[in-house]
Amino acid sequence: MAIISVTSTSVAVNPLKQSQTVGAVLAFLGLKGIMPLLHGSQGCTALTKAVLVQHFRQTIPLSSTAMTEVATILGGEERVEQAILTLVQRSKPEIIGLCSTGLVETRGDDMGRFVKEIRHRHPELDYLPIVLVSTPDFKGTLQDGFAGAVESIVREIPQKSSKQDACATQITILASSAFTPGDVQEIKEIVTSFGLVPIVVPDLSGSLDSHIEDSSSAITANGTNAAQLRSIGSSVFTLALGDSMRGAAQILEQRFNIPYEVFGELTGLAAVDKFLQALADISGVRVPDKYRSQRRQLQHVMLENHFYFGCKRVSLALEPDLLWSTVSFLRSLGVEIHSAVTTTRFPMLEKLPIKSVTIGDLEDFEQLAVGSDLLITNSHGVAISQRLKIPLYRQGIPIFDRLDSGQFCKVGYRGTIQLLFDIGNLFLEQEIRVKH
């Protein structure tokens, strides 16, 4: 059991976490035809957009109610109404994802009442799902905002269906912020190979995988569409990928009596074995031969290269879900976790097979990481890596000095092999450098 400690500093000198707003917008971008709308100042929207554009290197649809000082004092209902009507007229979204920000949360705007009264005044908007999520900047992290958005989606959009409408092969996949668009694409391929029909919420592989669109629409052109979201009530099972998706899975269980299972990680031999066995149990289909072959390849790679990992000391600074997955993978290779820093307290952190976890920032990470053989965090760790003269492996958000953040895949047998090679090569380079 890991001991959880919280840094005692009153200010973050070198922040690790991103705001809830970034996470919620990221989740919304996995839905087709959506326009995320931030109720707050233009600065809040610009900062959120900058992080996502920097990370994915592509245009990000995002709108703002552009609150001014006067509007903040008098109340923002009129601004929200005006923004929604303008978006409907100009962009014609199929869904609107409405996020609060620290500015309006501090004032105390009743967002739920706003939406109800706007719908009452404008019955022509009855067809349009407006998914509301509370994402104040002054608490929570990217993972919290992402999970909150997914919970709001599955609470608001799916519709009840009769048992006759249930699809024996349709399953719902709730993918947390720890999974890249490349990860989601690999997961979809694995699931469909069992004859199952996955509805992924959110499906980032459809909108943030760096593909080129034929149109210049202001809304997302791909992802999980509204019809698929409404049909979630007909799914026979829910796979929650990442512990932060447990709440959304429980909502679906309560609303539609759909059983679920949570998978904390899909990286590593044992983790992928468990996932494939679950798919085989749900579908009644034998594990396809190509995955049996990939499993043998992974076993061979692990046997051939384990001596590069044994007793290596690694320090990590990641969001909780990604920290759990990465630590589990490294421990399976014999790596020693020198230190672990994360952004927020989360129940499963205490179950990590390491001595301690620090809730802190990158300043804490730099102090704790001294003596490590490898650092794992986002691109803001580059300066720390240079000062400590320790190699850095980039994970998380943002990654702005590498080109594969959207396509990168670390799940399944094939993704595990790639991750093993990437980290192993850093250890190998370090050994060669020391010898010379």
Stockholm file with secondary structure:
# STOCKHOLM 1.0

chainA/1-436         MAIISVTSTSVAVNPLKQSQTVGAVLAFLGLKGIMPLLHGSQGCTALTKAVLVQHFRQTIPLSSTAMTEVATILGGEERVEQAILTLVQRSKPEIIGLCSTGLVETRGDDMGRFVKEIRHRHPELDYLPIVLVSTPDFKGTLQDGFAGAVESIVREIPQKSSKQDACATQITILASSAFTPGDVQEIKEIVTSFGLVPIVVPDLSGSLDSHIEDSSSAITANGTNAAQLRSIGSSVFTLALGDSMRGAAQILEQRFNIPYEVFGELTGLAAVDKFLQALADISGVRVPDKYRSQRRQLQHVMLENHFYFGCKRVSLALEPDLLWSTVSFLRSLGVEIHSAVTTTRFPMLEKLPIKSVTIGDLEDFEQLAVGSDLLITNSHGVAISQRLKIPLYRQGIPIFDRLDSGQFCKVGYRGTIQLLFDIGNLFLEQEIRVKH
#=GR chainA/1-436 SS CCEEEECCCSSCSSCCCCCHHHHHHHHHTTBTTEEEEEESCHHHHHHHHHHHHHHHCSCCCCEECCCCHHHHHHCSHHHHHHHHHHHHHHTCCSEEEEEECHHHHHHTCCHHHHHHHHHHHCGGGTTSCEEEECCCTTSCCHHHHHHHHHHHHHHHSCCCCCGGGCCTTEEEEEECTTSCHHHHHHHHHHHHTTTCEEEEESCGGGTSSCCCCSSCCSSCCSSBCHHHHHGGGGCSEEEEESGGGHHHHHHHHHHHCCCEEEESCCCSHHHHHHHHHHHHHHHCCCCCHHHHHHHHHHHHHHHHHGGGTTTCEEEEECCHHHHHHHHHHHHHTTCEEEEEEESSCCGGGGGSSSSEEEECCHHHHHHHTTTCSEEEECGGGHHHHHHHTCCEEECSSCCCSCSCTTTCCCCHHHHHHHHHHHHHHHHHHHHHHHHC
#=GC SS_cons         CCEEEECCCSSCSSCCCCCHHHHHHHHHTTBTTEEEEEESCHHHHHHHHHHHHHHHCSCCCCEECCCCHHHHHHCSHHHHHHHHHHHHHHTCCSEEEEEECHHHHHHTCCHHHHHHHHHHHCGGGTTSCEEEECCCTTSCCHHHHHHHHHHHHHHHSCCCCCGGGCCTTEEEEEECTTSCHHHHHHHHHHHHTTTCEEEEESCGGGTSSCCCCSSCCSSCCSSBCHHHHHGGGGCSEEEEESGGGHHHHHHHHHHHCCCEEEESCCCSHHHHHHHHHHHHHHHCCCCCHHHHHHHHHHHHHHHHHGGGTTTCEEEEECCHHHHHHHHHHHHHTTCEEEEEEESSCCGGGGGSSSSEEEECCHHHHHHHTTTCSEEEECGGGHHHHHHHTCCEEECSSCCCSCSCTTTCCCCHHHHHHHHHHHHHHHHHHHHHHHHC
//
